[in-house]
Structures are given as structure tokens and as C-alpha cells.
Amino acid sequence: MLPRRTGLTVLFAAVVLLFVSFFFIPRIPQPPGYHNFADHRAWCGIPNFANVASNLPFAIFGVLGLVFLFCGNSATAFLDRRERHPYFFVFLGLFLTAFGSGYYHWHPANATLLWDRLPMTIAFMGIVAALISERISLRAGLISLAPLLILGAASPIQWYLSELHGHGDLRFYAAVQLAAVLALPLFLFLFPHRYTRTSDLVWVAVFYVLAKLLETFDAQIFSVAHLVSGHTLKHLAASLSGYILLRMLRFRHPVASP
């Protein structure tokens, strides 16, 4: 484990390098065919039924997480009750993603895609603030929570406004999302842990990467047997990250001081 000051320097340098590098690459507009998903089947009057209904686990795990934070036995999950605050936004973001993504897949378009992406950034930034709280300092995590949430929400809004003005640009949104994912291994390797079950965070990253792969191969997966598409499986894989986080909080406990 690196000294704390060295770890902060590496973390800061990595994030700055990531954001700066995105502005040395050409503008990234939303691909015109992005909304053309493989599975268009409707059921019970619901268009794109599988892609709409597969968002239900987001709502389930979001609600279960919020209930655990405020009504469950979370005494061993947090050394300080204020550490719950970032996780509130994680599970709130998951819950809202069910509705935002369901709304988008009911009628895929840039205008509805904004409401799919907004709640996901809330969850991402909540995880980053939680890592700061638990691995750097609680004060730093609480202070950074609001700026991180604003930064996260600004990224899909900036993308949507750029599309409205005819020069769509996904670079800022992609940089924010990639920075949140990159934060997981950086925090795990650079800063000491205060709780057990650290490996669960690795699985959160694994299921995120799996979700992106399933999204990329949406049509190819659907073509195998025309039962389920890659995008439908993406929703299920991504929602499992919420389950893993909830399980981590339920069963973790503080690491004994040496």
C-alpha cells in the first residue's frame, strides 16, 4: 500500500490524464443506429418488451438497498452513520434507472435516452463518494458528494444539448463514466480498507464490463436463438452490481485495528 499522499497524487494524476486525453480525440456524436436494438418484440401492448421489463431488477435492488440503509440492521456496515449518505444516492440512482431506462426503451430516441443516462450517473458518483469516504476520509467524501453528483448529472445533459445544437459530443459523458469505473481499482490498490468484503467491489466492476460487452454484441446474441438480446442481458448484468453492493453492505464489518 502506497503512502496516502502518494496515493492521492496517483489518483489525481490518473483522473486528470483521463479527462485531458478525451479532448485530444475527435468529437464523438451519438451513432445514428444506436436506438435500433435487436429485439423489437412487443407483448401486452408494451413495445420492446424485453428491454423495458428487464429494468425491473434495478428497481428491486434499489428499493432493497434504501430499505437496508434506513430500516435494516446496518450498524456493522458503517462505522459512522454519515457513511450511508453516498450509498443513498447509489441505490436511489439504481431505482430511478429502472424508470429512466424503461421510459427510453419504450420509445428509443435521444430525448428519452437522456433520462436513461441521468440516473446512472447518480449511482456512479455515489459509489465514488462512498470510496472517498471509506478510504480517504469521511469529511472528504461528504464534501465531494454534491460536486460529484453535479458533475455526473452535467455529463449527459451536456451530451444532449450538444445533440440539439447539431454537434453531438459524447466525450465528457464517456470520460465521467470511465473515471467512475477506473476509480474502483485505483481506490482498492492505493488506499487501505476499513471494512471486509473488499473483493465485492471487484465484482461490481466485472459485471459493469460484462454489461458493456453484452450491449456491444446485442444483435449477435439475439441472432443465436432469437430468445434474448444482448441489451436485455446487459440490464440484468448491470443490475446485479446493485445486488453485489447490497450484499457487501449486509455482510461486511469493520477491519480490526492492528
Secondary structure, 3 states (H helix, E strand, C coil): CCCHHHHHHHHHHHHHHHHHHHCCCCCCCCCCCCCCCCCCCCECCECCHHHHHCCHHHHHHHHHHHHHHHHCCCCCCCCCHHHHHHHHHHHHHHHHHHHHHHHHHHCCCHHHHHHHHHHHHHHHHHHHHHHHHHHCCHHHHHHHHHHHHHHHHHHHHHHHHHHHCCCCCCHHHHHHHHHHHHHHHHHHHHCCCCECCCHHHHHHHHHHHHHHHHHHCHHHHHHHHCCCCHHHHHHHHHHHHHHHHHHHHHHCCECCCC
